[in-house]
Amino acid sequence: MEIRQTFARNLRRMRQAKGLSQEELAYKAEIDRTYVSSLERAVYSPTIEVVDKLAKALGTDAAELLKQFSQ
């Protein structure tokens, strides 16, 4: 699986596990909601700074957003 798809899957899974909407996550991470949506659909690749902001907003490490889990 491509890293962008892995990130997208992990981002959505972690956001939903925290019970956050895309808008709430975007607010906490100080990024645009439409960007969160695009990241979850693997339309864009995030910068390392954005990965860090999202990880902090989700209360996790950036590495967890990039980790591949077996299916």
Backbone torsions as a table, in degrees:
resi	resn	phi	psi	omega
1	MET	NA	139.9	178.5
2	GLU	-67.7	146.3	-177.2
3	ILE	-59.5	-35.9	179.8
4	ARG	-64.4	-39.6	178.6
5	GLN	-69.4	-38.2	176.8
6	THR	-61.5	-47.6	178.5
7	PHE	-59.7	-45.9	-178.7
8	ALA	-59.3	-46.3	-179.6
9	ARG	-63.3	-45.9	-179.4
10	ASN	-65.6	-40.8	179.7
11	LEU	-60.6	-49.3	179.5
12	ARG	-62.2	-46.0	-178.8
13	ARG	-60.6	-45.8	-178.6
14	MET	-70.0	-38.3	178.1
15	ARG	-62.2	-46.8	-179.3
16	GLN	-66.4	-36.8	178.8
17	ALA	-63.8	-31.0	177.6
18	LYS	-84.2	-5.3	179.7
19	GLY	71.7	28.7	-178.9
20	LEU	-100.2	142.7	170.6
21	SER	-80.5	166.5	175.6
22	GLN	-60.1	-38.5	-179.5
23	GLU	-64.8	-42.6	179.0
24	GLU	-64.5	-43.3	178.8
25	LEU	-63.5	-44.0	179.6
26	ALA	-59.2	-42.3	179.5
27	TYR	-62.5	-46.7	-178.9
28	LYS	-64.3	-34.7	-177.5
29	ALA	-90.5	-4.4	-179.1
30	GLU	58.7	45.7	173.6
31	ILE	-132.6	170.8	-176.8
32	ASP	-78.0	142.3	179.7
33	ARG	-60.4	-38.3	-179.4
34	THR	-66.2	-27.7	176.8
35	TYR	-70.3	-40.8	176.3
36	VAL	-59.3	-45.2	178.4
37	SER	-59.0	-44.7	179.7
38	SER	-64.9	-38.2	177.8
39	LEU	-65.7	-40.9	179.9
40	GLU	-68.8	-22.2	177.3
41	ARG	-96.4	5.3	179.2
42	ALA	60.3	31.8	177.3
43	VAL	-77.1	-40.2	-178.8
44	TYR	-120.3	157.6	170.6
45	SER	-100.9	129.4	-178.3
46	PRO	-77.9	154.8	171.1
47	THR	-75.6	165.7	178.4
48	ILE	-63.1	-32.5	178.3
49	GLU	-65.9	-40.7	179.1
50	VAL	-68.1	-40.0	176.8
51	VAL	-58.7	-43.3	179.6
52	ASP	-64.1	-44.5	179.1
53	LYS	-60.8	-44.5	-179.2
54	LEU	-66.2	-41.8	179.1
55	ALA	-60.9	-45.2	179.1
56	LYS	-63.2	-41.2	179.1
57	ALA	-63.9	-29.9	179.5
58	LEU	-91.4	-4.9	179.7
59	GLY	71.3	37.8	-179.0
60	THR	-138.6	179.5	175.9
61	ASP	-89.6	149.2	178.3
62	ALA	-56.8	-36.0	-179.0
63	ALA	-59.5	-32.7	-179.9
64	GLU	-65.5	-30.2	178.4
65	LEU	-73.7	-18.9	-176.3
66	LEU	-107.1	-4.6	-176.0
67	LYS	-74.0	134.1	175.9
68	GLN	-88.7	129.5	177.7
69	PHE	-107.9	140.7	177.4
70	SER	-69.7	147.6	-176.1
71	GLN	-94.9	NA	NA
